Amino acid sequence: MESRVYFSREEMFRLNRERLLERGVTIREIAEVAYNQQAKYNKNITMTLCIESVEKILSYRDIFHIVQLSVEIDRLTEENVFRSPIQEIMRTDFGMFGIDEIFGLSIAANYGVIGQTNFGDIDVNKPGVVKRLNEEGKKEDKCHTFLDDVVGAIAAAASTRVAQIISEEEAKKDPRFTPLQLDL
């Protein structure tokens, strides 16, 4: 089989979804975290919009690379492939090891400071699937050092994306709204 480095957005989405499912994570679980985070601030939120947001985010090239790399790092850590001391640091999800949070912040940064703030909230409070991954990752045969942060960051980005979409819809309801006319 010939190796590839270029993938369409549809392929990146599909490959990300497959990797997440291999690790026991569904798009709906991520969307539920986004929904619960955003529902505190917005009554117009729908689960459909949260699912669409997670799916859109999973089709972005940078997110594709982070998800693929994170899943592989966790998998290889489970297989004890890394040398000491990084093997033990990743296996125990050592609290002073912040590279996994850097991956999460990188994802959340696609949605600005609010995206990063939302990620911080999810990272600290560990709702839903993030908590499950964090707890499972502490078992002897599992490692979710990177995955719990990446999943939390995708949820944070989706939550922020939903807020931006709803804000845009509200802005267009204002009688002073004037659509942009492009002269092409």
One Martini backbone bead per residue (centre of mass of N, CA, C, O) as a GRO file, in nm:
protein
  184
    1MET     BB    1   0.097   0.036   0.022
    2GLU     BB    2   0.055   0.364  -0.021
    3SER     BB    3   0.155   0.645   0.105
    4ARG     BB    4   0.011   0.921   0.298
    5VAL     BB    5  -0.058   1.295   0.367
    6TYR     BB    6  -0.321   1.347   0.208
    7PHE     BB    7  -0.641   1.481   0.316
    8SER     BB    8  -0.952   1.512   0.343
    9ARG     BB    9  -1.195   1.617   0.544
   10GLU     BB   10  -1.355   1.354   0.536
   11GLU     BB   11  -1.116   1.170   0.608
   12MET     BB   12  -1.035   1.302   0.873
   13PHE     BB   13  -1.297   1.253   1.015
   14ARG     BB   14  -1.308   0.945   0.985
   15LEU     BB   15  -1.033   0.884   1.126
   16ASN     BB   16  -1.102   1.017   1.393
   17ARG     BB   17  -1.352   0.854   1.460
   18GLU     BB   18  -1.212   0.578   1.459
   19ARG     BB   19  -1.005   0.634   1.684
   20LEU     BB   20  -1.208   0.705   1.903
   21LEU     BB   21  -1.364   0.436   1.895
   22GLU     BB   22  -1.119   0.257   1.970
   23ARG     BB   23  -1.119   0.430   2.260
   24GLY     BB   24  -1.441   0.477   2.339
   25VAL     BB   25  -1.534   0.734   2.159
   26THR     BB   26  -1.794   0.958   2.101
   27ILE     BB   27  -1.943   1.221   1.962
   28ARG     BB   28  -2.175   1.249   2.163
   29GLU     BB   29  -2.003   1.269   2.421
   30ILE     BB   30  -1.868   1.532   2.340
   31ALA     BB   31  -2.133   1.694   2.290
   32GLU     BB   32  -2.235   1.677   2.585
   33VAL     BB   33  -2.018   1.854   2.706
   34ALA     BB   34  -2.080   2.102   2.534
   35TYR     BB   35  -2.373   2.133   2.611
   36ASN     BB   36  -2.339   2.160   2.923
   37GLN     BB   37  -2.159   2.408   2.911
   38GLN     BB   38  -2.355   2.599   2.731
   39ALA     BB   39  -2.639   2.577   2.879
   40LYS     BB   40  -2.570   2.785   3.109
   41TYR     BB   41  -2.583   3.039   2.876
   42ASN     BB   42  -2.791   2.882   2.665
   43LYS     BB   43  -3.122   2.812   2.550
   44ASN     BB   44  -3.061   2.758   2.218
   45ILE     BB   45  -2.943   2.492   2.246
   46THR     BB   46  -2.828   2.199   2.063
   47MET     BB   47  -2.728   1.884   1.998
   48THR     BB   48  -2.696   1.910   1.695
   49LEU     BB   49  -2.493   2.148   1.704
   50CYS     BB   50  -2.280   1.995   1.868
   51ILE     BB   51  -2.229   1.766   1.671
   52GLU     BB   52  -2.153   1.943   1.429
   53SER     BB   53  -1.909   2.073   1.571
   54VAL     BB   54  -1.743   1.822   1.621
   55GLU     BB   55  -1.726   1.733   1.326
   56LYS     BB   56  -1.587   1.982   1.217
   57ILE     BB   57  -1.333   1.973   1.398
   58LEU     BB   58  -1.248   1.676   1.296
   59SER     BB   59  -1.174   1.810   0.991
   60TYR     BB   60  -0.922   1.940   1.084
   61ARG     BB   61  -0.592   1.924   1.037
   62ASP     BB   62  -0.473   1.985   1.321
   63ILE     BB   63  -0.665   1.792   1.467
   64PHE     BB   64  -0.586   1.540   1.322
   65HIS     BB   65  -0.293   1.531   1.420
   66ILE     BB   66  -0.354   1.529   1.725
   67VAL     BB   67  -0.530   1.279   1.742
   68GLN     BB   68  -0.340   1.076   1.612
   69LEU     BB   69  -0.099   1.119   1.805
   70SER     BB   70  -0.239   1.071   2.078
   71VAL     BB   71  -0.334   0.783   2.032
   72GLU     BB   72  -0.049   0.669   1.979
   73ILE     BB   73   0.083   0.742   2.244
   74ASP     BB   74  -0.110   0.583   2.425
   75ARG     BB   75  -0.073   0.307   2.291
   76LEU     BB   76   0.240   0.290   2.326
   77THR     BB   77   0.230   0.309   2.631
   78GLU     BB   78   0.072   0.044   2.676
   79GLU     BB   79   0.324  -0.114   2.520
   80ASN     BB   80   0.601  -0.012   2.632
   81VAL     BB   81   0.794   0.166   2.415
   82PHE     BB   82   0.914   0.356   2.597
   83ARG     BB   83   1.142   0.514   2.768
   84SER     BB   84   1.308   0.593   3.031
   85PRO     BB   85   1.090   0.813   3.195
   86ILE     BB   86   0.844   0.863   2.995
   87GLN     BB   87   0.678   0.613   3.040
   88GLU     BB   88   0.598   0.674   3.341
   89ILE     BB   89   0.485   0.954   3.301
   90MET     BB   90   0.255   0.869   3.104
   91ARG     BB   91   0.129   0.631   3.258
   92THR     BB   92   0.061   0.824   3.523
   93ASP     BB   93  -0.009   1.113   3.456
   94PHE     BB   94   0.174   1.332   3.539
   95GLY     BB   95   0.107   1.645   3.673
   96MET     BB   96   0.385   1.788   3.550
   97PHE     BB   97   0.276   1.697   3.277
   98GLY     BB   98   0.190   1.931   2.994
   99ILE     BB   99   0.160   1.827   2.696
  100ASP     BB  100  -0.138   1.748   2.688
  101GLU     BB  101  -0.238   2.043   2.739
  102ILE     BB  102  -0.112   2.164   2.487
  103PHE     BB  103  -0.288   2.013   2.292
  104GLY     BB  104  -0.553   2.128   2.402
  105LEU     BB  105  -0.486   2.432   2.364
  106SER     BB  106  -0.452   2.414   2.059
  107ILE     BB  107  -0.741   2.347   1.997
  108ALA     BB  108  -0.885   2.580   2.158
  109ALA     BB  109  -0.737   2.822   2.002
  110ASN     BB  110  -0.932   2.819   1.753
  111TYR     BB  111  -1.139   2.979   1.984
  112GLY     BB  112  -0.969   3.128   2.161
  113VAL     BB  113  -0.992   3.227   2.482
  114ILE     BB  114  -1.262   3.085   2.533
  115GLY     BB  115  -1.168   2.806   2.450
  116GLN     BB  116  -0.950   2.791   2.673
  117THR     BB  117  -1.137   2.833   2.912
  118ASN     BB  118  -1.316   2.590   2.855
  119PHE     BB  119  -1.089   2.386   2.885
  120GLY     BB  120  -1.017   2.446   3.178
  121ASP     BB  121  -1.289   2.360   3.291
  122ILE     BB  122  -1.280   2.067   3.187
  123ASP     BB  123  -1.004   1.984   3.307
  124VAL     BB  124  -1.092   2.026   3.606
  125ASN     BB  125  -1.398   1.885   3.610
  126LYS     BB  126  -1.448   1.635   3.437
  127PRO     BB  127  -1.676   1.567   3.230
  128GLY     BB  128  -1.787   1.278   3.155
  129VAL     BB  129  -1.575   1.141   2.933
  130VAL     BB  130  -1.330   1.265   3.073
  131LYS     BB  131  -1.356   1.112   3.337
  132ARG     BB  132  -1.351   0.829   3.225
  133LEU     BB  133  -1.072   0.848   3.092
  134ASN     BB  134  -0.913   0.924   3.343
  135GLU     BB  135  -0.985   0.665   3.505
  136GLU     BB  136  -0.898   0.449   3.297
  137GLY     BB  137  -0.595   0.559   3.273
  138LYS     BB  138  -0.520   0.430   3.570
  139LYS     BB  139  -0.499   0.169   3.460
  140GLU     BB  140  -0.271  -0.071   3.380
  141ASP     BB  141  -0.387  -0.117   3.059
  142LYS     BB  142  -0.415   0.206   3.048
  143CYS     BB  143  -0.402   0.511   2.829
  144HIS     BB  144  -0.515   0.880   2.862
  145THR     BB  145  -0.327   1.129   2.871
  146PHE     BB  146  -0.420   1.266   2.594
  147LEU     BB  147  -0.723   1.205   2.536
  148ASP     BB  148  -0.870   1.365   2.761
  149ASP     BB  149  -0.770   1.644   2.656
  150VAL     BB  150  -0.865   1.630   2.363
  151VAL     BB  151  -1.163   1.583   2.419
  152GLY     BB  152  -1.202   1.838   2.592
  153ALA     BB  153  -1.114   2.037   2.365
  154ILE     BB  154  -1.330   1.966   2.161
  155ALA     BB  155  -1.564   2.045   2.345
  156ALA     BB  156  -1.475   2.339   2.385
  157ALA     BB  157  -1.481   2.419   2.089
  158ALA     BB  158  -1.778   2.346   2.041
  159SER     BB  159  -1.896   2.537   2.251
  160THR     BB  160  -1.783   2.794   2.120
  161ARG     BB  161  -1.906   2.761   1.841
  162VAL     BB  162  -2.198   2.769   1.933
  163ALA     BB  163  -2.187   3.053   2.054
  164GLN     BB  164  -2.113   3.193   1.787
  165ILE     BB  165  -2.361   3.111   1.624
  166ILE     BB  166  -2.576   3.231   1.813
  167SER     BB  167  -2.467   3.520   1.807
  168GLU     BB  168  -2.505   3.560   1.504
  169GLU     BB  169  -2.811   3.516   1.499
  170GLU     BB  170  -2.877   3.750   1.692
  171ALA     BB  171  -2.748   3.980   1.527
  172LYS     BB  172  -2.947   3.938   1.273
  173LYS     BB  173  -3.210   4.041   1.441
  174ASP     BB  174  -3.117   4.312   1.424
  175PRO     BB  175  -3.233   4.601   1.271
  176ARG     BB  176  -2.920   4.707   1.220
  177PHE     BB  177  -2.862   4.495   1.031
  178THR     BB  178  -2.603   4.458   0.772
  179PRO     BB  179  -2.522   4.320   0.504
  180LEU     BB  180  -2.261   4.223   0.328
  181GLN     BB  181  -2.124   4.384   0.036
  182LEU     BB  182  -1.970   4.243  -0.234
  183ASP     BB  183  -1.724   4.353  -0.470
  184LEU     BB  184  -1.651   4.137  -0.754
   0.00000   0.00000   0.00000
